[in-house]
Amino acid sequence: MTASKTPWIRPAWTPVTIAMMVFGFILHPVLGLAMLAYIIWGDKLEGMSSDIRSATDDLAEKFNRGKSQDGGFTRASRTGNAAFDDWREQEIDRLRKERERLDEEREEFEDYMREARRSKDEEEFETFRRSRGTTSKGKKSRKSSVPDA
């Protein structure tokens, strides 16, 4: 049998996370509540951190580039060499478009991974249900040793 590569501490109701939550409540209620919050909302943390990172990157880029209201550069950021400034603006625009494309691909991959985790969770749950002898509608399946007459 091969070992599962599922992490022990993940945002799900696993024996390890439940034990950590119980010990957290024993040590200090805030630790228990933090673990409970991680179990319930932990899978949303990845999306939230990428949203925050994206927002702060955009803000820092606008601040550093000295963007004016019309989307162009302010006079202070220009060098005075028109050819160089034009080339630089084209390169920055090209890089911005490439960054947007990469961000879109990252979001698509994150969606794919989220769906893959969900599919795996559903498969594990159905395996569990079958092992207990229940159907997907919640009724016990017939396992009678007496044949029907």
C-alpha positions in Angstrom: 0.0 0.0 0.0 1.3 3.5 -0.8 1.3 6.2 1.7 -1.0 9.2 1.2 0.7 12.5 0.4 -2.1 14.5 2.1 -0.7 17.0 4.6 -1.7 16.3 8.2 -2.5 19.9 9.0 -4.9 21.2 6.4 -8.1 23.1 6.7 -10.3 20.1 7.2 -11.8 18.0 10.0 -8.9 15.6 10.5 -7.9 13.8 13.7 -4.8 16.0 13.8 -6.6 19.3 13.4 -9.3 18.3 15.9 -6.6 17.3 18.4 -4.8 20.6 17.9 -8.1 22.5 18.4 -8.8 20.6 21.7 -5.3 21.2 23.0 -5.6 24.8 21.9 -8.7 25.2 24.0 -7.0 23.6 26.9 -4.0 25.9 26.7 -5.9 29.1 25.9 -9.4 29.6 24.4 -8.0 32.0 21.8 -5.7 29.3 20.4 -8.6 26.9 20.2 -10.7 29.5 18.4 -7.9 30.2 16.0 -7.6 26.5 15.1 -11.3 26.3 14.7 -11.3 29.2 12.3 -8.4 27.6 10.4 -10.4 24.4 10.0 -13.5 26.2 8.8 -12.1 29.0 6.7 -8.5 27.9 6.1 -9.0 27.0 2.4 -10.0 30.6 1.7 -6.8 32.0 3.2 -4.8 31.3 -0.1 -7.2 33.3 -2.2 -7.3 36.1 0.4 -3.5 36.3 0.6 -3.2 36.5 -3.2 -5.9 39.2 -3.4 -4.0 41.2 -0.7 -0.7 40.7 -2.5 -2.2 41.7 -5.9 -3.8 44.9 -4.4 -0.6 46.0 -2.6 1.5 45.3 -5.7 -0.9 47.4 -7.8 -0.8 50.2 -5.3 3.0 50.1 -5.0 3.4 50.0 -8.8 1.2 53.1 -9.2 3.1 54.9 -6.4 6.5 54.0 -7.8 5.7 54.8 -11.4 4.2 58.1 -10.6 1.0 57.5 -12.5 -1.1 60.5 -13.3 -4.9 60.5 -13.5 -4.9 59.9 -17.3 -2.7 56.7 -16.9 0.5 58.3 -18.3 3.7 59.2 -16.5 4.1 62.5 -14.7 6.7 64.9 -16.0 9.0 64.0 -13.0 9.4 60.4 -14.2 10.4 61.3 -17.7 14.1 61.5 -18.6 13.9 64.1 -21.3 15.0 61.7 -24.1 11.8 61.1 -26.1 13.1 57.9 -27.8 14.1 56.4 -24.5 10.8 57.5 -22.7 8.7 56.0 -25.6 10.7 52.8 -25.5 10.4 52.6 -21.7 6.6 53.2 -21.8 6.2 50.4 -24.4 8.3 48.0 -22.3 6.3 48.9 -19.2 3.1 48.3 -21.0 4.3 45.0 -22.4 5.4 43.9 -19.0 2.1 45.0 -17.5 0.2 42.9 -20.1 2.5 40.0 -19.4 1.8 40.4 -15.7 -1.9 40.4 -16.3 -1.7 37.3 -18.4 0.4 35.5 -15.7 -2.1 36.6 -13.0 -4.9 35.2 -15.1 -3.1 31.9 -15.5 -2.4 31.8 -11.7 -6.1 32.4 -11.0 -7.0 29.6 -13.4 -4.6 27.2 -11.8 -5.8 28.1 -8.3 -9.4 27.4 -9.5 -8.2 24.1 -11.0 -6.5 23.1 -7.7 -9.5 24.1 -5.6 -11.7 21.9 -7.8 -9.2 19.1 -7.7 -9.2 19.2 -3.9 -13.0 19.3 -3.9 -13.2 16.3 -6.2 -10.8 14.4 -4.1 -12.7 15.3 -0.9 -16.0 14.1 -2.6 -14.3 10.9 -3.7 -13.0 10.2 -0.2 -16.4 10.9 1.3 -18.2 8.6 -1.1 -15.6 5.9 -0.4 -16.3 6.4 3.3 -20.1 6.2 2.7 -19.7 3.0 0.7 -17.6 1.5 3.4 -20.3 2.1 5.9 -22.9 0.6 3.6 -24.9 3.7 2.9 -26.0 5.0 -0.4 -25.7 8.5 -1.6 -29.4 9.2 -0.5 -28.5 8.3 3.1 -30.4 5.0 3.3 -28.7 1.8 4.5 -28.2 -0.6 1.6 -29.7 -4.1 1.8 -27.2 -6.6 3.3 -29.6 -9.3 4.3 -28.3 -12.8 4.8 -31.9 -14.1 4.4 -32.8 -14.5 0.7 -36.0 -12.9 -0.5 -38.9 -15.4 -1.0 
